[in-house]
């Protein structure tokens, strides 16, 4: 596991993080990024608020434009 995540990677991992389905070492790197990145911290808080409002989180809660862009980035990132 790398010791750094890009903002796009953090955003893509947020749902897994909030569902506690990230491996512990990934969650640690994720939290490290959140600690120094105000933008991702704000996004995490926003996602938490969304979950609190609707009781769960699914793909439909992510704004479509952002989701499409991030899924495109994620496809390349996941490729071995
Ligand atoms: Zn960030």
PDB file of the backbone (N, CA, C, O) and the ligand in Angstrom, with CONECT records:
HET     ZN  A 101       1
ATOM      1  N   UNK A   1       0.846  -1.201   0.000  1.00  0.00           N
ATOM      2  CA  UNK A   1       0.000   0.000   0.000  1.00  0.00           C
ATOM      3  C   UNK A   1       0.873   1.239   0.000  1.00  0.00           C
ATOM      4  O   UNK A   1       1.850   1.345   0.741  1.00  0.00           O
ATOM      5  N   UNK A   2       0.485   2.179  -0.860  1.00  0.00           N
ATOM      6  CA  UNK A   2       1.226   3.439  -0.891  1.00  0.00           C
ATOM      7  C   UNK A   2       0.964   4.243   0.384  1.00  0.00           C
ATOM      8  O   UNK A   2      -0.011   3.995   1.093  1.00  0.00           O
ATOM      9  N   UNK A   3       1.843   5.205   0.666  1.00  0.00           N
ATOM     10  CA  UNK A   3       1.656   6.006   1.871  1.00  0.00           C
ATOM     11  C   UNK A   3       1.009   7.345   1.540  1.00  0.00           C
ATOM     12  O   UNK A   3       1.028   8.268   2.354  1.00  0.00           O
ATOM     13  N   UNK A   4       0.432   7.447   0.336  1.00  0.00           N
ATOM     14  CA  UNK A   4      -0.190   8.707  -0.061  1.00  0.00           C
ATOM     15  C   UNK A   4      -1.376   8.428  -0.974  1.00  0.00           C
ATOM     16  O   UNK A   4      -1.313   7.557  -1.841  1.00  0.00           O
ATOM     17  N   UNK A   5      -2.446   9.165  -0.774  1.00  0.00           N
ATOM     18  CA  UNK A   5      -3.598   9.071  -1.661  1.00  0.00           C
ATOM     19  C   UNK A   5      -3.841  10.440  -2.290  1.00  0.00           C
ATOM     20  O   UNK A   5      -3.638  11.469  -1.646  1.00  0.00           O
ATOM     21  N   UNK A   6      -4.272  10.450  -3.537  1.00  0.00           N
ATOM     22  CA  UNK A   6      -4.691  11.705  -4.153  1.00  0.00           C
ATOM     23  C   UNK A   6      -6.088  12.054  -3.637  1.00  0.00           C
ATOM     24  O   UNK A   6      -6.780  11.207  -3.071  1.00  0.00           O
ATOM     25  N   UNK A   7      -6.491  13.303  -3.838  1.00  0.00           N
ATOM     26  CA  UNK A   7      -7.826  13.717  -3.423  1.00  0.00           C
ATOM     27  C   UNK A   7      -8.892  12.875  -4.132  1.00  0.00           C
ATOM     28  O   UNK A   7      -9.887  12.496  -3.515  1.00  0.00           O
ATOM     29  N   UNK A   8      -8.696  12.582  -5.407  1.00  0.00           N
ATOM     30  CA  UNK A   8      -9.673  11.774  -6.133  1.00  0.00           C
ATOM     31  C   UNK A   8      -9.804  10.395  -5.521  1.00  0.00           C
ATOM     32  O   UNK A   8     -10.907   9.860  -5.412  1.00  0.00           O
ATOM     33  N   UNK A   9      -8.690   9.821  -5.124  1.00  0.00           N
ATOM     34  CA  UNK A   9      -8.731   8.489  -4.521  1.00  0.00           C
ATOM     35  C   UNK A   9      -9.455   8.528  -3.179  1.00  0.00           C
ATOM     36  O   UNK A   9     -10.228   7.630  -2.846  1.00  0.00           O
ATOM     37  N   UNK A  10      -9.187   9.587  -2.419  1.00  0.00           N
ATOM     38  CA  UNK A  10      -9.867   9.736  -1.135  1.00  0.00           C
ATOM     39  C   UNK A  10     -11.377   9.818  -1.333  1.00  0.00           C
ATOM     40  O   UNK A  10     -12.143   9.160  -0.629  1.00  0.00           O
ATOM     41  N   UNK A  11     -11.793  10.629  -2.294  1.00  0.00           N
ATOM     42  CA  UNK A  11     -13.230  10.789  -2.547  1.00  0.00           C
ATOM     43  C   UNK A  11     -13.843   9.456  -2.960  1.00  0.00           C
ATOM     44  O   UNK A  11     -14.960   9.124  -2.562  1.00  0.00           O
ATOM     45  N   UNK A  12     -13.105   8.701  -3.758  1.00  0.00           N
ATOM     46  CA  UNK A  12     -13.634   7.423  -4.222  1.00  0.00           C
ATOM     47  C   UNK A  12     -13.720   6.401  -3.084  1.00  0.00           C
ATOM     48  O   UNK A  12     -14.569   5.510  -3.108  1.00  0.00           O
ATOM     49  N   UNK A  13     -12.846   6.533  -2.098  1.00  0.00           N
ATOM     50  CA  UNK A  13     -12.823   5.579  -0.992  1.00  0.00           C
ATOM     51  C   UNK A  13     -13.759   5.948   0.151  1.00  0.00           C
ATOM     52  O   UNK A  13     -13.952   5.179   1.092  1.00  0.00           O
ATOM     53  N   UNK A  14     -14.340   7.152   0.046  1.00  0.00           N
ATOM     54  CA  UNK A  14     -15.121   7.652   1.188  1.00  0.00           C
ATOM     55  C   UNK A  14     -16.278   6.718   1.555  1.00  0.00           C
ATOM     56  O   UNK A  14     -16.517   6.472   2.738  1.00  0.00           O
ATOM     57  N   UNK A  15     -16.996   6.198   0.562  1.00  0.00           N
ATOM     58  CA  UNK A  15     -18.123   5.326   0.917  1.00  0.00           C
ATOM     59  C   UNK A  15     -17.636   4.069   1.633  1.00  0.00           C
ATOM     60  O   UNK A  15     -18.239   3.628   2.612  1.00  0.00           O
ATOM     61  N   UNK A  16     -16.533   3.494   1.133  1.00  0.00           N
ATOM     62  CA  UNK A  16     -15.987   2.307   1.806  1.00  0.00           C
ATOM     63  C   UNK A  16     -15.517   2.651   3.220  1.00  0.00           C
ATOM     64  O   UNK A  16     -15.721   1.890   4.165  1.00  0.00           O
ATOM     65  N   UNK A  17     -14.880   3.822   3.336  1.00  0.00           N
ATOM     66  CA  UNK A  17     -14.406   4.239   4.651  1.00  0.00           C
ATOM     67  C   UNK A  17     -15.569   4.382   5.632  1.00  0.00           C
ATOM     68  O   UNK A  17     -15.501   3.908   6.766  1.00  0.00           O
ATOM     69  N   UNK A  18     -16.630   5.037   5.183  1.00  0.00           N
ATOM     70  CA  UNK A  18     -17.773   5.277   6.060  1.00  0.00           C
ATOM     71  C   UNK A  18     -18.520   3.992   6.389  1.00  0.00           C
ATOM     72  O   UNK A  18     -19.231   3.912   7.391  1.00  0.00           O
ATOM     73  N   UNK A  19     -18.351   2.988   5.535  1.00  0.00           N
ATOM     74  CA  UNK A  19     -18.980   1.689   5.802  1.00  0.00           C
ATOM     75  C   UNK A  19     -18.013   0.749   6.526  1.00  0.00           C
ATOM     76  O   UNK A  19     -18.314  -0.423   6.752  1.00  0.00           O
ATOM     77  N   UNK A  20     -16.858   1.286   6.880  1.00  0.00           N
ATOM     78  CA  UNK A  20     -15.835   0.512   7.596  1.00  0.00           C
ATOM     79  C   UNK A  20     -15.413  -0.739   6.817  1.00  0.00           C
ATOM     80  O   UNK A  20     -15.154  -1.787   7.409  1.00  0.00           O
ATOM     81  N   UNK A  21     -15.348  -0.622   5.505  1.00  0.00           N
ATOM     82  CA  UNK A  21     -14.958  -1.770   4.697  1.00  0.00           C
ATOM     83  C   UNK A  21     -13.564  -1.611   4.076  1.00  0.00           C
ATOM     84  O   UNK A  21     -13.153  -2.417   3.241  1.00  0.00           O
ATOM     85  N   UNK A  22     -12.848  -0.570   4.490  1.00  0.00           N
ATOM     86  CA  UNK A  22     -11.468  -0.436   4.023  1.00  0.00           C
ATOM     87  C   UNK A  22     -10.539  -1.294   4.878  1.00  0.00           C
ATOM     88  O   UNK A  22     -10.754  -1.437   6.082  1.00  0.00           O
ATOM     89  N   UNK A  23      -9.500  -1.866   4.254  1.00  0.00           N
ATOM     90  CA  UNK A  23      -8.457  -2.517   5.049  1.00  0.00           C
ATOM     91  C   UNK A  23      -7.857  -1.483   6.008  1.00  0.00           C
ATOM     92  O   UNK A  23      -7.811  -0.295   5.688  1.00  0.00           O
ATOM     93  N   UNK A  24      -7.405  -1.924   7.165  1.00  0.00           N
ATOM     94  CA  UNK A  24      -6.962  -0.976   8.186  1.00  0.00           C
ATOM     95  C   UNK A  24      -5.828  -0.080   7.708  1.00  0.00           C
ATOM     96  O   UNK A  24      -5.780   1.103   8.048  1.00  0.00           O
ATOM     97  N   UNK A  25      -4.907  -0.648   6.912  1.00  0.00           N
ATOM     98  CA  UNK A  25      -3.785   0.193   6.456  1.00  0.00           C
ATOM     99  C   UNK A  25      -4.269   1.254   5.463  1.00  0.00           C
ATOM    100  O   UNK A  25      -3.726   2.358   5.424  1.00  0.00           O
ATOM    101  N   UNK A  26      -5.281   0.925   4.664  1.00  0.00           N
ATOM    102  CA  UNK A  26      -5.851   1.904   3.741  1.00  0.00           C
ATOM    103  C   UNK A  26      -6.599   2.986   4.508  1.00  0.00           C
ATOM    104  O   UNK A  26      -6.508   4.168   4.180  1.00  0.00           O
ATOM    105  N   UNK A  27      -7.332   2.575   5.522  1.00  0.00           N
ATOM    106  CA  UNK A  27      -8.058   3.543   6.350  1.00  0.00           C
ATOM    107  C   UNK A  27      -7.085   4.504   7.031  1.00  0.00           C
ATOM    108  O   UNK A  27      -7.385   5.688   7.183  1.00  0.00           O
ATOM    109  N   UNK A  28      -5.926   4.000   7.438  1.00  0.00           N
ATOM    110  CA  UNK A  28      -4.927   4.842   8.099  1.00  0.00           C
ATOM    111  C   UNK A  28      -4.397   5.899   7.137  1.00  0.00           C
ATOM    112  O   UNK A  28      -4.248   7.063   7.510  1.00  0.00           O
ATOM    113  N   UNK A  29      -4.112   5.495   5.897  1.00  0.00           N
ATOM    114  CA  UNK A  29      -3.626   6.444   4.893  1.00  0.00           C
ATOM    115  C   UNK A  29      -4.727   7.440   4.549  1.00  0.00           C
ATOM    116  O   UNK A  29      -4.472   8.629   4.355  1.00  0.00           O
ATOM    117  N   UNK A  30      -5.935   6.943   4.478  1.00  0.00           N
ATOM    118  CA  UNK A  30      -7.098   7.794   4.216  1.00  0.00           C
ATOM    119  C   UNK A  30      -7.215   8.878   5.289  1.00  0.00           C
ATOM    120  O   UNK A  30      -7.373  10.057   4.973  1.00  0.00           O
ATOM    121  N   UNK A  31      -7.138   8.477   6.550  1.00  0.00           N
ATOM    122  CA  UNK A  31      -7.282   9.427   7.653  1.00  0.00           C
ATOM    123  C   UNK A  31      -6.131  10.430   7.677  1.00  0.00           C
ATOM    124  O   UNK A  31      -6.306  11.589   8.053  1.00  0.00           O
ATOM    125  N   UNK A  32      -4.973   9.969   7.274  1.00  0.00           N
ATOM    126  CA  UNK A  32      -3.817  10.870   7.220  1.00  0.00           C
ATOM    127  C   UNK A  32      -4.079  11.986   6.206  1.00  0.00           C
ATOM    128  O   UNK A  32      -3.785  13.155   6.456  1.00  0.00           O
ATOM    129  N   UNK A  33      -4.638  11.597   5.057  1.00  0.00           N
ATOM    130  CA  UNK A  33      -4.958  12.596   4.034  1.00  0.00           C
ATOM    131  C   UNK A  33      -6.015  13.569   4.558  1.00  0.00           C
ATOM    132  O   UNK A  33      -5.884  14.782   4.394  1.00  0.00           O
ATOM    133  N   UNK A  34      -7.058  13.036   5.187  1.00  0.00           N
ATOM    134  CA  UNK A  34      -8.126  13.879   5.723  1.00  0.00           C
ATOM    135  C   UNK A  34      -7.575  14.897   6.716  1.00  0.00           C
ATOM    136  O   UNK A  34      -8.045  16.032   6.786  1.00  0.00           O
ATOM    137  N   UNK A  35      -6.569  14.472   7.483  1.00  0.00           N
ATOM    138  CA  UNK A  35      -6.010  15.345   8.513  1.00  0.00           C
ATOM    139  C   UNK A  35      -5.330  16.585   7.947  1.00  0.00           C
ATOM    140  O   UNK A  35      -5.323  17.641   8.580  1.00  0.00           O
ATOM    141  N   UNK A  36      -4.752  16.452   6.738  1.00  0.00           N
ATOM    142  CA  UNK A  36      -4.055  17.626   6.205  1.00  0.00           C
ATOM    143  C   UNK A  36      -4.771  18.265   5.026  1.00  0.00           C
ATOM    144  O   UNK A  36      -4.312  19.291   4.525  1.00  0.00           O
ATOM    145  N   UNK A  37      -5.866  17.702   4.571  1.00  0.00           N
ATOM    146  CA  UNK A  37      -6.545  18.235   3.388  1.00  0.00           C
ATOM    147  C   UNK A  37      -7.931  18.754   3.764  1.00  0.00           C
ATOM    148  O   UNK A  37      -8.847  17.974   4.025  1.00  0.00           O
ATOM    149  N   UNK A  38      -8.073  20.070   3.789  1.00  0.00           N
ATOM    150  CA  UNK A  38      -9.345  20.679   4.190  1.00  0.00           C
ATOM    151  C   UNK A  38     -10.476  20.316   3.233  1.00  0.00           C
ATOM    152  O   UNK A  38     -11.614  20.118   3.658  1.00  0.00           O
ATOM    153  N   UNK A  39     -10.166  20.231   1.957  1.00  0.00           N
ATOM    154  CA  UNK A  39     -11.197  19.933   0.968  1.00  0.00           C
ATOM    155  C   UNK A  39     -11.799  18.555   1.186  1.00  0.00           C
ATOM    156  O   UNK A  39     -13.019  18.390   1.155  1.00  0.00           O
ATOM    157  N   UNK A  40     -10.929  17.553   1.410  1.00  0.00           N
ATOM    158  CA  UNK A  40     -11.430  16.202   1.618  1.00  0.00           C
ATOM    159  C   UNK A  40     -12.103  16.064   2.979  1.00  0.00           C
ATOM    160  O   UNK A  40     -13.064  15.310   3.131  1.00  0.00           O
ATOM    161  N   UNK A  41     -11.592  16.799   3.970  1.00  0.00           N
ATOM    162  CA  UNK A  41     -12.240  16.767   5.268  1.00  0.00           C
ATOM    163  C   UNK A  41     -13.667  17.299   5.152  1.00  0.00           C
ATOM    164  O   UNK A  41     -14.604  16.733   5.717  1.00  0.00           O
ATOM    165  N   UNK A  42     -13.815  18.395   4.413  1.00  0.00           N
ATOM    166  CA  UNK A  42     -15.151  18.977   4.213  1.00  0.00           C
ATOM    167  C   UNK A  42     -16.056  17.987   3.482  1.00  0.00           C
ATOM    168  O   UNK A  42     -17.238  17.859   3.802  1.00  0.00           O
ATOM    169  N   UNK A  43     -15.491  17.293   2.502  1.00  0.00           N
ATOM    170  CA  UNK A  43     -16.283  16.327   1.747  1.00  0.00           C
ATOM    171  C   UNK A  43     -16.709  15.160   2.639  1.00  0.00           C
ATOM    172  O   UNK A  43     -17.842  14.686   2.564  1.00  0.00           O
ATOM    173  N   UNK A  44     -15.789  14.712   3.474  1.00  0.00           N
ATOM    174  CA  UNK A  44     -16.114  13.628   4.404  1.00  0.00           C
ATOM    175  C   UNK A  44     -17.246  14.037   5.340  1.00  0.00           C
ATOM    176  O   UNK A  44     -18.172  13.266   5.591  1.00  0.00           O
ATOM    177  N   UNK A  45     -17.153  15.267   5.853  1.00  0.00           N
ATOM    178  CA  UNK A  45     -18.207  15.754   6.754  1.00  0.00           C
ATOM    179  C   UNK A  45     -19.545  15.841   6.015  1.00  0.00           C
ATOM    180  O   UNK A  45     -20.600  15.536   6.572  1.00  0.00           O
ATOM    181  N   UNK A  46     -19.478  16.261   4.753  1.00  0.00           N
ATOM    182  CA  UNK A  46     -20.686  16.367   3.938  1.00  0.00           C
ATOM    183  C   UNK A  46     -21.309  14.990   3.728  1.00  0.00           C
ATOM    184  O   UNK A  46     -22.528  14.831   3.804  1.00  0.00           O
ATOM    185  N   UNK A  47     -20.464  14.000   3.465  1.00  0.00           N
ATOM    186  CA  UNK A  47     -20.968  12.648   3.255  1.00  0.00           C
ATOM    187  C   UNK A  47     -21.567  12.088   4.544  1.00  0.00           C
ATOM    188  O   UNK A  47     -22.595  11.411   4.529  1.00  0.00           O
ATOM    189  N   UNK A  48     -20.902  12.387   5.656  1.00  0.00           N
ATOM    190  CA  UNK A  48     -21.445  11.939   6.946  1.00  0.00           C
ATOM    191  C   UNK A  48     -22.815  12.558   7.188  1.00  0.00           C
ATOM    192  O   UNK A  48     -23.732  11.892   7.670  1.00  0.00           O
ATOM    193  N   UNK A  49     -22.946  13.842   6.849  1.00  0.00           N
ATOM    194  CA  UNK A  49     -24.226  14.531   7.022  1.00  0.00           C
ATOM    195  C   UNK A  49     -25.285  13.900   6.122  1.00  0.00           C
ATOM    196  O   UNK A  49     -26.444  13.770   6.517  1.00  0.00           O
ATOM    197  N   UNK A  50     -24.885  13.511   4.914  1.00  0.00           N
ATOM    198  CA  UNK A  50     -25.818  12.856   3.987  1.00  0.00           C
ATOM    199  C   UNK A  50     -26.319  11.547   4.571  1.00  0.00           C
ATOM    200  O   UNK A  50     -27.512  11.247   4.528  1.00  0.00           O
ATOM    201  N   UNK A  51     -25.393  10.774   5.117  1.00  0.00           N
ATOM    202  CA  UNK A  51     -25.769   9.504   5.725  1.00  0.00           C
ATOM    203  C   UNK A  51     -26.709   9.736   6.904  1.00  0.00           C
ATOM    204  O   UNK A  51     -27.692   9.016   7.082  1.00  0.00           O
ATOM    205  N   UNK A  52     -26.395  10.744   7.699  1.00  0.00           N
ATOM    206  CA  UNK A  52     -27.248  11.045   8.845  1.00  0.00           C
ATOM    207  C   UNK A  52     -28.649  11.421   8.383  1.00  0.00           C
ATOM    208  O   UNK A  52     -29.636  11.114   9.051  1.00  0.00           O
ATOM    209  N   UNK A  53     -28.727  12.088   7.235  1.00  0.00           N
ATOM    210  CA  UNK A  53     -30.018  12.554   6.727  1.00  0.00           C
ATOM    211  C   UNK A  53     -30.844  11.415   6.121  1.00  0.00           C
ATOM    212  O   UNK A  53     -32.051  11.332   6.346  1.00  0.00           O
ATOM    213  N   UNK A  54     -30.199  10.552   5.365  1.00  0.00           N
ATOM    214  CA  UNK A  54     -30.958   9.537   4.635  1.00  0.00           C
ATOM    215  C   UNK A  54     -30.834   8.148   5.267  1.00  0.00           C
ATOM    216  O   UNK A  54     -31.559   7.224   4.898  1.00  0.00           O
ATOM    217  N   UNK A  55     -29.906   8.010   6.224  1.00  0.00           N
ATOM    218  CA  UNK A  55     -29.787   6.744   6.932  1.00  0.00           C
ATOM    219  C   UNK A  55     -28.874   5.743   6.266  1.00  0.00           C
ATOM    220  O   UNK A  55     -28.551   4.711   6.854  1.00  0.00           O
ATOM    221  N   UNK A  56     -28.461   6.023   5.072  1.00  0.00           N
ATOM    222  CA  UNK A  56     -27.544   5.128   4.370  1.00  0.00           C
ATOM    223  C   UNK A  56     -26.881   5.917   3.250  1.00  0.00           C
ATOM    224  O   UNK A  56     -27.192   7.085   3.018  1.00  0.00           O
ATOM    225  N   UNK A  57     -25.974   5.261   2.572  1.00  0.00           N
ATOM    226  CA  UNK A  57     -25.271   5.917   1.480  1.00  0.00           C
ATOM    227  C   UNK A  57     -25.227   4.977   0.300  1.00  0.00           C
ATOM    228  O   UNK A  57     -24.854   3.812   0.436  1.00  0.00           O
ATOM    229  N   UNK A  58     -25.604   5.478  -0.851  1.00  0.00           N
ATOM    230  CA  UNK A  58     -25.410   4.684  -2.055  1.00  0.00           C
ATOM    231  C   UNK A  58     -24.942   5.578  -3.187  1.00  0.00           C
ATOM    232  O   UNK A  58     -24.815   6.791  -3.017  1.00  0.00           O
ATOM    233  N   UNK A  59     -24.690   4.993  -4.320  1.00  0.00           N
ATOM    234  CA  UNK A  59     -24.113   5.748  -5.430  1.00  0.00           C
ATOM    235  C   UNK A  59     -24.989   6.932  -5.830  1.00  0.00           C
ATOM    236  O   UNK A  59     -24.477   7.950  -6.295  1.00  0.00           O
ATOM    237  N   UNK A  60     -26.297   6.808  -5.655  1.00  0.00           N
ATOM    238  CA  UNK A  60     -27.184   7.872  -6.088  1.00  0.00           C
ATOM    239  C   UNK A  60     -27.031   9.146  -5.270  1.00  0.00           C
ATOM    240  O   UNK A  60     -27.496  10.211  -5.676  1.00  0.00           O
ATOM    241  N   UNK A  61     -26.375   9.034  -4.111  1.00  0.00           N
ATOM    242  CA  UNK A  61     -26.184  10.211  -3.279  1.00  0.00           C
ATOM    243  C   UNK A  61     -25.006  11.056  -3.730  1.00  0.00           C
ATOM    244  O   UNK A  61     -24.852  12.194  -3.286  1.00  0.00           O
ATOM    245  N   UNK A  62     -24.180  10.514  -4.603  1.00  0.00           N
ATOM    246  CA  UNK A  62     -23.028  11.253  -5.113  1.00  0.00           C
ATOM    247  C   UNK A  62     -23.469  12.036  -6.350  1.00  0.00           C
ATOM    248  O   UNK A  62     -24.108  11.483  -7.246  1.00  0.00           O
ATOM    249  N   UNK A  63     -23.126  13.323  -6.396  1.00  0.00           N
ATOM    250  CA  UNK A  63     -23.506  14.102  -7.584  1.00  0.00           C
ATOM    251  C   UNK A  63     -22.999  13.409  -8.858  1.00  0.00           C
ATOM    252  O   UNK A  63     -21.832  13.023  -8.933  1.00  0.00           O
ATOM    253  N   UNK A  64     -23.885  13.250  -9.867  1.00  0.00           N
ATOM    254  CA  UNK A  64     -23.533  12.444 -11.057  1.00  0.00           C
ATOM    255  C   UNK A  64     -22.256  12.889 -11.761  1.00  0.00           C
ATOM    256  O   UNK A  64     -21.447  12.045 -12.146  1.00  0.00           O
ATOM    257  N   UNK A  65     -22.056  14.191 -11.938  1.00  0.00           N
ATOM    258  CA  UNK A  65     -20.872  14.653 -12.663  1.00  0.00           C
ATOM    259  C   UNK A  65     -19.602  14.241 -11.932  1.00  0.00           C
ATOM    260  O   UNK A  65     -18.659  13.742 -12.545  1.00  0.00           O
ATOM    261  N   UNK A  66     -19.583  14.450 -10.628  1.00  0.00           N
ATOM    262  CA  UNK A  66     -18.418  14.085  -9.832  1.00  0.00           C
ATOM    263  C   UNK A  66     -18.223  12.577  -9.851  1.00  0.00           C
ATOM    264  O   UNK A  66     -17.096  12.088  -9.924  1.00  0.00           O
ATOM    265  N   UNK A  67     -19.333  11.843  -9.786  1.00  0.00           N
ATOM    266  CA  UNK A  67     -19.235  10.387  -9.762  1.00  0.00           C
ATOM    267  C   UNK A  67     -18.625   9.853 -11.055  1.00  0.00           C
ATOM    268  O   UNK A  67     -17.744   8.993 -11.024  1.00  0.00           O
ATOM    269  N   UNK A  68     -19.096  10.366 -12.186  1.00  0.00           N
ATOM    270  CA  UNK A  68     -18.589   9.891 -13.466  1.00  0.00           C
ATOM    271  C   UNK A  68     -17.102  10.160 -13.604  1.00  0.00           C
ATOM    272  O   UNK A  68     -16.341   9.305 -14.059  1.00  0.00           O
ATOM    273  N   UNK A  69     -16.696  11.357 -13.206  1.00  0.00           N
ATOM    274  CA  UNK A  69     -15.287  11.716 -13.299  1.00  0.00           C
ATOM    275  C   UNK A  69     -14.455  10.807 -12.398  1.00  0.00           C
ATOM    276  O   UNK A  69     -13.384  10.340 -12.786  1.00  0.00           O
ATOM    277  N   UNK A  70     -14.954  10.571 -11.214  1.00  0.00           N
ATOM    278  CA  UNK A  70     -14.201   9.770 -10.257  1.00  0.00           C
ATOM    279  C   UNK A  70     -14.181   8.298 -10.653  1.00  0.00           C
ATOM    280  O   UNK A  70     -13.165   7.626 -10.474  1.00  0.00           O
ATOM    281  N   UNK A  71     -15.262   7.799 -11.176  1.00  0.00           N
ATOM    282  CA  UNK A  71     -15.286   6.401 -11.600  1.00  0.00           C
ATOM    283  C   UNK A  71     -14.304   6.168 -12.745  1.00  0.00           C
ATOM    284  O   UNK A  71     -13.663   5.121 -12.829  1.00  0.00           O
ATOM    285  N   UNK A  72     -14.201   7.150 -13.614  1.00  0.00           N
ATOM    286  CA  UNK A  72     -13.240   7.051 -14.713  1.00  0.00           C
ATOM    287  C   UNK A  72     -11.813   6.967 -14.153  1.00  0.00           C
ATOM    288  O   UNK A  72     -11.011   6.143 -14.593  1.00  0.00           O
ATOM    289  N   UNK A  73     -11.518   7.821 -13.192  1.00  0.00           N
ATOM    290  CA  UNK A  73     -10.188   7.808 -12.578  1.00  0.00           C
ATOM    291  C   UNK A  73      -9.964   6.492 -11.832  1.00  0.00           C
ATOM    292  O   UNK A  73      -8.868   5.933 -11.847  1.00  0.00           O
ATOM    293  N   UNK A  74     -11.010   6.018 -11.190  1.00  0.00           N
ATOM    294  CA  UNK A  74     -10.893   4.827 -10.366  1.00  0.00           C
ATOM    295  C   UNK A  74     -10.670   3.580 -11.223  1.00  0.00           C
ATOM    296  O   UNK A  74      -9.950   2.668 -10.816  1.00  0.00           O
ATOM    297  N   UNK A  75     -11.286   3.540 -12.407  1.00  0.00           N
ATOM    298  CA  UNK A  75     -11.087   2.399 -13.301  1.00  0.00           C
ATOM    299  C   UNK A  75      -9.609   2.204 -13.597  1.00  0.00           C
ATOM    300  O   UNK A  75      -9.102   1.083 -13.575  1.00  0.00           O
ATOM    301  N   UNK A  76      -8.929   3.298 -13.873  1.00  0.00           N
ATOM    302  CA  UNK A  76      -7.502   3.204 -14.191  1.00  0.00           C
ATOM    303  C   UNK A  76      -6.696   2.860 -12.949  1.00  0.00           C
ATOM    304  O   UNK A  76      -5.700   2.139 -13.015  1.00  0.00           O
ATOM    305  N   UNK A  77      -7.142   3.385 -11.821  1.00  0.00           N
ATOM    306  CA  UNK A  77      -6.392   3.208 -10.580  1.00  0.00           C
ATOM    307  C   UNK A  77      -6.440   1.747 -10.126  1.00  0.00           C
ATOM    308  O   UNK A  77      -5.445   1.215  -9.633  1.00  0.00           O
ATOM    309  N   UNK A  78      -7.589   1.105 -10.294  1.00  0.00           N
ATOM    310  CA  UNK A  78      -7.752  -0.260  -9.811  1.00  0.00           C
ATOM    311  C   UNK A  78      -7.049  -1.286 -10.684  1.00  0.00           C
ATOM    312  O   UNK A  78      -6.754  -2.398 -10.248  1.00  0.00           O
ATOM    313  N   UNK A  79      -6.782  -0.887 -11.945  1.00  0.00           N
ATOM    314  CA  UNK A  79      -6.184  -1.857 -12.863  1.00  0.00           C
ATOM    315  C   UNK A  79      -4.820  -2.311 -12.337  1.00  0.00           C
ATOM    316  O   UNK A  79      -3.989  -1.476 -11.977  1.00  0.00           O
ATOM    317  N   UNK A  80      -4.589  -3.591 -12.293  1.00  0.00           N
ATOM    318  CA  UNK A  80      -3.324  -4.101 -11.736  1.00  0.00           C
ATOM    319  C   UNK A  80      -2.108  -3.635 -12.547  1.00  0.00           C
ATOM    320  O   UNK A  80      -0.974  -3.977 -12.211  1.00  0.00           O
TER     321      UNK A  80
HETATM  322 ZN    ZN A 101      -7.618  15.828  -0.432  1.00  0.00          ZN
END
